[in-house]
Structures are given as C-alpha cells and as structure tokens.
Amino acid sequence: MEGKRIAVIGAGVCGLVSIKSCLEEGLEPVCYELNSELGGVWVYSNELRPNQGSAVYDCLVTNSSKEMTCFSDFPFPRTTPPYLTHRLYLQYLRNYADHFNLHPYINFNCCVKDIRQAKDFAETGQWEITIQQGGTERVEIFDGVMVCSGMFKDARIPTYPGLDQFQGDVLHSNAFRNGSKYKDKTVLVVGGGHSAGDISVDTSRHANQVYLSMRKGTWVIPRTGLGCVPSDMLGNTRFTNLLPMAIRAFLVTTFASLRVNHAKFGLQSEVPFFKGSQMVNDEIGNRIFCGKIKPKPVISEFTKNGVKFEDGSEINNLDAVIFATGYHLGYKFIDNSIIADSHDELELYKYVFPARLKHSTLAVVGCVAILGANVPVYELQARWAARVLAKKAKLPGPTERVFEVRGRRKRLRENHGRCKTYVPPVPIQEDYANEIGVRPNFTKLLVTNPSLAFKCFFGPTYPTSYRLHGPGSWPGAKKAILDAWGNVIYPTKTRDVAKETRDRKSVV
C-alpha cells in the first residue's frame, strides 16, 4: 500500500476504528498495542496489567444500549441482548477487527516510549516515535499520529487526614474485580459515578454492610426506560437536544425520580443533573431499600480502624475502603506542551487536535467523556482525523483553534465550575459529522424518504445515521436504522407469550 504512514497508538475501541478510518482514506496505519491482544480496557484480567489505568470488573455491563453504542457500519447481531457484559463487548471488538481485516496492521507487545516532533517537523509535519519491543528499542518516522491509548492512566485517590494510618484494605476501583473478597466484611465505597454504583451493589451481595460516601450526591439513571425501552434510546434524540437546557434537565430528572426517590434514599444531588455526577444503575435503590447499602456524606477523616464523616457520624471496625474516584489525565509518552496532563491546561481543538501545532498531523481520539455512548463519538473523531491527515479536510489556523479552546473552557467554568465535564453525545456527534460531511440531510430525506427522516430526527440518534450519505457511506445504514427497534426487543422475547395464550384458548 502506498500512502502516508500513520502511527496508531493503542488497539482498543479508538485504535481499531482509527485503523479502519485510515484505510478508508487511503492512509497506511501502523498500530502499536502494549499488550498481547486487542480490546484495550475491555480485556479482563484478574490483576492489573503493567501500566494499566482503567480496568473492567466482573459485574460490568455497558451503560449504553447496543443500538446506541455500536460502530456505525457494524451493528450488533440481532440476538445480542440490549445491554452487554464486558465479555460480550470484547467479542464484538474481535469480530469487528476480523470483519474489516484489521489484524495485519497491529503490532502487539509494543510499548511506545516517546513521541516527539521530527527534526524537520516545521517543514514536513512528521513525528519521531520510540518503540520498545522484546527488550530492544527502535525509532521510526511517521507522517502522522493518532493517539488512541485512552485518557485514564493514573488512578486518583484523594488525600484524607488519617488515611495513611488506616489499617484496613485501601484500593482503587481499577483493582476491584468482584465483591466476593469482602464476604461478611464492612466496606466503604467512595464516589458518585457509574463504577461506585456497580461496586457498591456487587459488594453488598457478599459484605455484611456497604457504605457509599458521596461528595455532592448523584443522579441515578436506570438502563431500562419507560415501556422497557433502553433509556438512552429515549433521551438521546436530535429533537430533544433542540429543547432548552432547563426543559431537558426537567425531563431527565423527572424520569430518574420515577424509579429512585433520591432524597429518601440519601442520594440527592446538590447540583442540577447536567452539572453533577450521574450513575447508570438499576439496582442501587433496591440495595438501599433492604439496608445493604447506606449512603453517607463527605469523609472528614480516617481513624486506625474506621472513618468519620462531616455530619459527625462514624463507622468503626471498617475492613476496607474502595475509591471509585476517577483518574488523572495522562499521556506520558508525549510532551505536556502538546497534550497537557490536566483538563485545565489541555488545548485540543474540538477535543481532537493540539491547537497550537503548525501542522495538524497529530490527533487524539477518545480524550472526552460523554454523557452517553462513547463509541459513536470516538468513531466520528477517528473518521474526521483520518480525513484531516489525508488532507481531505482542512482545519482553521492555530489562532482560530486556540480561540475555540478558550471559549469552551470559559463556558465550562461558567456552567460547571471546572473544565472537566461530561459532554452530551448528540451535539458533539453532529459537530463532527458536519466536519466530515456525513450529517443527515433532513431537507433531502423529507423529500426522498419521509419515514426515515422522521425516525432519524425524532427517534434515537443511531450511529448508523452517519453512514447514510457522504464519505464512507454504507448501503446497509437505512436497513439498520429501520430494524433497530425490533433488534432491541428480539433477544428478550425468548418465550412466545402470544403463542402460549393462543394455545390455551384453543384447548378451552
């Protein structure tokens, strides 16, 4: 193959879709994966692997439904359940790599030690990469780089008075695998996000008592929505994202409160939905209701055998504390002036391209947290980045890019008080789709296929809608959109209730 050589760092979700996007644009991808198999964070191991940041645990189930979290031209099989265990999702990634023949482009057991501008970067825009493999190091030159190794590297454990004196077990959620280790013990989980909820629920099935400490409470969203429809298929539509923020916040908090009375269960968030923590969880309310989980406020200090909280309450004879408190941003193989190690200093144009570089030949895929399905956003990032690297799409100059970054920072600080936040999926997907030229043309659709236009606008924002036309269009996109609702229902109807009813009536 002839074309620009593009280094792809990592063979997880972002890396796989970046390899494929490069191939679609006539580029030559060379992927370096630290481990011996593809899948990234979705590869389960009993112990943390070297240099691993975030990790999956036994009870992990996707927070987004299969129709909303699939790749845009590779839907899940009809028989796949609406939500997936981590094992099912890893198999899906393997199938994706097999289907698009991505394996030949992946170099396993390769550690990227350093990425820096080549000596002639000012003229060529090339990059010099140091790779360690089998005990030896080598340096290679690339025309472009797609960093797909994930933004969550170093586990974040807050500091508290007395924590260093606490004699029980202390670990971060990335080292948690299942709750059976805590049989008949007293456990404190710290955090208000998805992992905190999963770990609390799983551990509560084995422990004597589980406590959940949150800084400002959380909003609990069930996977199962009204009418047993996946909740993300109800909420993430193009229509609802045109509604004023106040109305959207009212709708989502009303929906959340139908299943869980946040105030009565001690989960009530101190801040509005789009500014606070969210927890996708179907079981935590029941575990609180039966007393196995007890929410607690902010920790004030640890003691030798327990913990005290800001409301004056305390727990004695505490056996373990599990911190589900997130991660520090980190891309250790590249200079901080290019990819900063804090959200306050990170300067990525539209979360993808370093804003100040003269040549836009390096892209970061997956450096944004999404309030919904991550995969469709990361895929669109990869498709856009590949087109820019292939010089089929053009970016504004450094001045305009820095202006975008500063404006976004200002809005985030004004609305959320910080730069790090979760981004709603639909607006950012539509923005990337505009850049690529694949955003659905509703004027045209209304004329050629009104039914499809209606489904795409008022229905879920399926990833497949970004394959209807434009670069990389897929002939199967229309059918995938029309079949989506049936695909959600099909795998759960393993008992034909209507047939049984007819059979009984015929006997009578």
N, C-alpha and C positions, 0 to 999 in steps of 0.2 A: 504494500500500500504506500502510495506517495501522499504526503501531506504534512502539515505541521505536527511535530511531536508534542503531545500534551501529557504532562505528568498528572496522574490522578492519585491523590494520597488517601488511601483507605478503600476497602471493598465492602462497606456496609450499604445501607439504603442509598445514601448520597453518592457513594463511589460507583455503585452499579449503574445508577441512572445517568451519571456523568459519563461513564464509558460509552453507554448506548447513545447518548446525545452527541458525543464527539464523533462516533461512527456515522450518525445521521448527517453530520455536517462535513464529512469528508476529512476529518482530522484523524491523527494516529495516536490513540490513547495508550499510555503505558502506566498501568496501575500498580502501586506498591501497597501490600497489605502486611501488617505487622505479624498477624497470626497465620495459622496453617489452613484456615478455611474462611470463606466469605460469610457475611452476615453482620459483622460489627457487633453492636450491643446486643443483638438478638441471639447470639451464640451463648448458650447456657453453660456454665462451668461451676463445679462445686466450690471452687476457690477463685479469688480474683486472679486474673492473668496479669503478667508483667505490664506495667504502665497503663492498666485499665482504669478508666474513670467510672462512668455509669455502668450498671450491670442489671440483668434481669433476675428475678426471683421466681420460685416455683409457682406461686399463685397468680403471676402476672397475666392479665387479659388486656387486650387492646382497649384504649379509651374511645376509639373511633370505630365505627362500623365498617364492614368490608367494602361496601359500595362507595364509601367516602374516603377510604384510605388506600385504595388500590392504585397501581400505576395506570396512567391514562389509556394505554393501549394493551393492557394485560389484566382484564378483570379476574376476580377470583372465580373458581368453579362454582356452579350453581349449588352444589352440595355443601359448600363451606358454610359453617354457622355464621350468623350476623356479626358476632364478635369472636376474636381468635385468641387462643392461648399463644404463648411465645413460641412454642414448638411448631404450631401450625403456620405462624407467620414466617419463621425461619425457613420452613419448607417452601413457602411461597416465593421467598427470595431466591432459593436454589432453583426453583422451576423457572423463574424469570431469567436467571443467568443462563440456564440451559436453552430456553426458548430463543433467546437472542444471541446465543453463542458468545458469551462474554468471557468465558474462562481463559481463552488463549491470550487475553490482554492483561491478566492478573499475575503478578509476581508475589508469591506468598513468602512468609517468613523474612520480610524485608523491613528494616527499621530506617525510616527517614530521619537522619540526624540533623540535617541543616538545609535550609532553603535560603538562598541569597541571590541578589541580582548579579548577573554575569558582568564581567569587566566591561563589556561593550553594551551594557543594558541601555544606555542613553540613545544608542543608535539602533539596536536590534530588539530591545524589549525581552531578551532571553534571560533564563534563570539557570543557576547552577545548583544542583541538588546532590548532597552527600548521602549515599545509601549504604547501610551496613547489612551484610548478608553472609551467614555462615562464618562469622569471625573476621571477615575482611571488609574493607571499605572501598568504595569507588565513587567517583564524581561523574555526573552526566549533565549534559546541557539540553535544555528543553525550550521550545518556543513559547510555551505557556504552562500554567499550573492551575489545577483545580483542587483546592484543599477540601477534602471530604471526610476528615478524621473525627468530626464531632467537636462540639464546643465544650462539653462537660468532661473535664480531666481530673482535677484535684477535688476530692471530697471536702465539703465545707462543714466544719464542726465549730459552732460558736463557742466563745470562751465564757465561762461562768465561774464565779467565786467558789472555790472548794472542789471543782471538778477533778483536779489533779489528785485530790485526797480520797475521792470516792473509790470504794473497794470492790464495787460490782463490775460487771462487764460493761464496756463502752465501745460502741461500734457505729459506723455509718451505714446507711441503708444499702450502699453498694456492696457491703459484705454480708447482708442478710440473704438467706436462701429460703428458709421456711420456719414456721413457728414451733415446730416440734422440739426444738432445742430448749424451749422455755417452759416445758411441761411443769405445772404446779408452781411456777415462779411468779414474782411480781415484777412487771415490766413497765417502763415509761417510754413512750414514743414521742418524739419532739418534731413538730411540723404540721402544716395545714394543707399540704398538696396531695397529689394522687398517691405517691408512694407511702406517705404517712397513713392514709386511709387503708390501703391494701395491707400494709404490715400490721397495723392495729387489729384489723379484722382477722387476719390469718393467725396472728399470735394469740388472740383472745380465745381461739378454739382449743388451745393447749394450756395456756397460763392460768394461774389462779386468779390474777387480776391484771388488767391492762389499763394504763392511764395515758391520755393523749393531751400533751401540752401544746397550745397554740398561742401565737403572739397576738393576733387580732381576729381570731376565728376564721371561718371558711364558709364557702358556699358549696353545698353538696348537690351534684347533678347526677341523676340516675342514668344508666345506659338505656334502660327501657323507657321510652316515652309514651305518650298517650296512644291508646289503641295498640300497645305492644309494638310500636314502630321505634326503631333506634332514634334516640333523642337528637343526635346530630343531623339526621336527615330532616327533622322538623325545623331545626333552628338555623342551619347554615344554608340559606337560600339567598338568591340575588334580591328578591323582593324585600325580605326582612331587613337586609343590610342597607336598604334605602330609607328605612324608617329612622326618625330621630333617635339619638342615643338614649334619651330618657324613656322612650316607649319600649325600645329593645330591652333596656335594663328592667323595666317593669314586667315585661312578658317573661323574661328568663327567671327572674326571682320568684314570680308567681308560680311558674312551673316547678322550680326547685322546692318551693314550700308545700306543694301538693303531696309530696312523698315524705318530707322531713320537716318537722317543726323545729327550725334551727334554734330558736330561743329556748324552748322546753328541753331540748337535748344538749344545751350548753355549747352549741356550735356557732351561734350567731356571729356574723362578721361585723366588725366595727366600720367597715368601709363598703361602698357600693360594689355590685358584682364585678363590673369591668375594671375595678381598681384594686380588688383584693385577691385572696387566694381562692382557688377553685379545686374541688376534689370530685372526680368522677368515681362514684361508688354506689352500689346497690344494696349494701348490707350493713353499713355502719350504724344506721338508725336502729335496726333490729338488735345489734350487739349492745348498743347503749341501752335500749329498752329492757334487755334482760340482765343488765348490770355487769356485763363482761368487759365493757369499755366505759371509762369515766373521764370525760373531758376536764381539763384543768387549765388555769391561766398561765401567764408567763412565769418562768422559773426565776427565783431570786438568788438561790444558792444551793449548792450540794453540801451534804454532810458526809461523814465517813460511811454511813450505811443508808442514806436516804436523800431526800430533796425537799426544799422549801419553796413555796410559791408566793407571788406578790400579794395574794389575798390573805396571807397568814396561815393557810393550810399547809400541811406537810405529809410526806409519805416516809414511813420508817421501814426498815428491812427491805429495801429496794434491791432487787437482784441484778437488774440490767437497765441500761438506757440506750435506745436506738435513735440516732439523729437522722431524720429524713429531711435534711435542711439544705439540700441542693449542692451545687458545685461551683467552684471558681472557674471563670473563663480561662482557657489556656491553649495556646498553640506554641509549644516550647521550641519547635524547630525553626521558627522564623522570628525575625527581629520585631520588637514591640512597636517600632515606628511604622511598621507595615500592618500588622494585626495586633492591636493592643490587648493586654491581658486584663482589662476591666471594661465594663459596659460604659462607664462614664467617659472613657477615652477612646473607645472603639469608633473608628471612622470608616465605615463601609457604606458606599453609595448603594442605597436601596438594599442594605444588608448583604451585599454580594461583593462589590468591587472596592478595594482600597482607594479612598477618594483622592489622595494626593499624588499617586503614581503618574509619571509622564505617559507610560504605556500601560494600557489596561489588559495586561497579559496574565494576570493572576486573579482568580475568582475564589471566593469562599462559599461553599454550598452547605447549608444547614446551620448557619450561625444566627438563628432567630427562633424564639419559642412561640408556638402557635396555640391559640385558644381553640383547639380542634385538631383535625387531622394534619400531621406534619408532612406526610409523604407527597401529597399533591403540590404543596408549596415548594418543597425541595426539588421535585422534578421540574417544575417551571423555572426555578433558579438555574438548574443544570442546563435546560434547553436554551435559556437566554444566554448564559455564559458561553456555551459552545458556539452560538451564533456570533457573539462578540469576538471570541478567539479566532473564528473563521473569517472575520471581517465582513460578515453578512448583516451585522447590526452595529450601530455606532453609538458610543456614549458621548455625553456632553464633556466639556473640558474640566480640568481639576477645580477651577473656581466654582462652576455650577454644581459639581459633585459635593464639594465641601459645604456649599450653601444648603443643599438638601439635607446633609447630615446634621448641621447645626439647627436647622428648622425643626427636624424631627426630635432632636434632643430637647429643644425648648418646649415643644408640645408635650413630650413625655413627662418632663419635670413639672410642668404646669398642671397636667391632668392626673399624674400618678405620684409625683414627688420623687421620682427616680427614673433613670434611663432604662433599666431592665424591666421589661414587662412582657406579658403575653399579647400577641397580635391576633386579632380576629382573622380567620382564614380567607374569607371571600374578598375583601378589598385588596389584600396583597396579591392574591391569585389573579384578580382582574388586572392589576397593575402590570404584573409580569407578562400576562397574556397579551396586553397591549404592546409591550416591548417586542414580543416575538411575532405578533401579528396573528394570534390564534384566538382572540376573544370572540365569542359567538356574535355574529352579526344579526341582531334581532329584527332589524328592518327587512333584511333579506329572508330570514326564517319565517317571518309572519306572512310573507307572500308565497314562499315555496312550500312551507310545512308548518302551518299554524299550530298544530297539535304539539309538535316538537318544540316550537318556540315557547308555548305555554309551559311545558314541562321544564324547560331549561331556566325560565325566569321565575316561576312560582314554586317549582319543585326544588329538590336538593341540588346544590352546585356540584354535580358529579365531576370527577377528574376527566372523564371521557368527553365532557363537553368542550375540552380544549384540544380535541382531535377532530372536530367536525370539519374544519377548513384551515387553510393556511399551511405554513411549513410543518411537515411531519404529520399531516392529516392521515387518519386511519379509516378505512372503509367500514370497519365494524363499530365505529363510535355510536352511530344512530341506534343500531340494534341494542347495544349495551345500555344506552340510556332508557330505551323503551322496556327492556327486560328487567331493569334494576329492582323495581318494587316486587316483582314475582320472585326474583332471586333471594330477596330477604326472607320472604315467607316460606319458600320451598323447603329449606333444610330443617325447619322446626315442625313441619307437618308430617311427622313420622307415623302418625296414627290417623287413618281416614275416618274422621268423626261422622261426616255426612254419609259415608257408605254404611257404617255401623247402624246409624239411625234408620236408613232405608231398609237394611236387613231386618231390623227388629220389627218395623212396621209390616214388612211382608210376611213375617211369621205370624203376627197378630191377625 
